[in-house]
Amino acid sequence: MPCRSVPLPGGGYARVNMANPRPRACSVCRRKTADYTLCDYKIGVASGKPKTCDAVLCGACATHREPDTDYCPLHAAATEARLKL
């Protein structure tokens, strides 16, 4: 378990054991470890900011479009259909 030092208000430090984060599985295939790619398809607005799908994807399931834009298979198909219109 990794640990880190946390500064205390009185000037001292505390050693805190941190749990290792478990790798997340791809939301599409569920077999591969997701590489923290999230679906960037806009699904609405929340608090004045665009809300995206944010499905966690592995590199094999993500459809890469423009630089820094990735889509899950469902939203990649929707984007493709919209571009053909």
C-alpha positions as CSV (number, residue, x, y, z in Angstrom):
1,M,0.0,0.0,0.0
2,P,1.5,3.4,-0.9
3,C,1.6,6.0,1.8
4,R,2.1,9.7,1.8
5,S,2.9,12.5,4.3
6,V,0.1,14.9,5.1
7,P,1.0,18.2,6.8
8,L,-0.9,18.9,10.1
9,P,-2.0,22.3,11.4
10,G,0.5,22.3,14.3
11,G,3.5,21.9,11.9
12,G,3.9,18.2,12.1
13,Y,3.2,15.5,9.6
14,A,1.1,12.3,9.6
15,R,1.8,9.2,7.5
16,V,-1.4,8.0,5.7
17,N,-1.7,4.7,4.0
18,M,-3.5,5.0,0.7
19,A,-5.3,2.2,-1.0
20,N,-4.3,1.3,-4.6
21,P,-7.1,2.3,-7.0
22,R,-8.5,-0.6,-8.8
23,P,-8.4,-0.4,-12.6
24,R,-11.8,0.2,-14.1
25,A,-13.2,-2.1,-16.8
26,C,-14.3,-0.8,-20.1
27,S,-18.0,0.0,-20.1
28,V,-18.5,-1.6,-23.5
29,C,-16.6,-4.9,-23.5
30,R,-16.1,-5.3,-19.7
31,R,-13.0,-7.4,-20.4
32,K,-10.1,-5.0,-20.9
33,T,-8.9,-2.5,-18.5
34,A,-10.0,1.0,-19.5
35,D,-7.3,3.5,-20.2
36,Y,-9.4,6.3,-18.8
37,T,-10.7,7.4,-22.1
38,L,-14.1,8.9,-21.7
39,C,-16.9,9.4,-24.3
40,D,-17.0,13.0,-25.3
41,Y,-20.5,13.0,-26.9
42,K,-22.6,15.9,-25.6
43,I,-25.8,14.8,-24.0
44,G,-27.1,18.0,-22.6
45,V,-26.4,20.9,-20.3
46,A,-26.0,20.9,-16.5
47,S,-25.4,24.0,-14.5
48,G,-24.7,26.0,-17.7
49,K,-21.9,23.6,-18.7
50,P,-22.1,20.9,-21.5
51,K,-22.6,17.4,-20.1
52,T,-21.0,14.5,-21.9
53,C,-21.6,10.8,-21.9
54,D,-18.3,10.0,-20.0
55,A,-18.5,6.2,-20.6
56,V,-15.2,4.7,-19.6
57,L,-13.6,3.1,-22.6
58,C,-10.6,0.9,-23.5
59,G,-8.5,1.8,-26.6
60,A,-10.2,-0.9,-28.7
61,C,-13.8,0.2,-28.0
62,A,-13.2,3.9,-28.3
63,T,-13.8,5.5,-31.7
64,H,-11.3,8.3,-32.2
65,R,-12.3,11.4,-34.1
66,E,-10.7,14.8,-34.1
67,P,-7.8,15.3,-31.7
68,D,-8.8,14.7,-28.1
69,T,-12.3,13.5,-29.1
70,D,-13.4,9.9,-28.4
71,Y,-16.9,8.3,-28.6
72,C,-18.4,5.0,-27.4
73,P,-19.8,2.8,-30.1
74,L,-23.4,4.0,-29.6
75,H,-22.5,7.7,-29.9
76,A,-20.0,7.1,-32.7
77,A,-22.9,5.6,-34.8
78,A,-25.1,8.6,-33.8
79,T,-22.3,11.0,-34.9
80,E,-21.7,9.2,-38.1
81,A,-25.5,9.2,-38.9
82,R,-25.6,13.0,-38.1
83,L,-22.7,13.7,-40.4
84,K,-24.3,11.9,-43.3
85,L,-27.4,14.1,-43.2
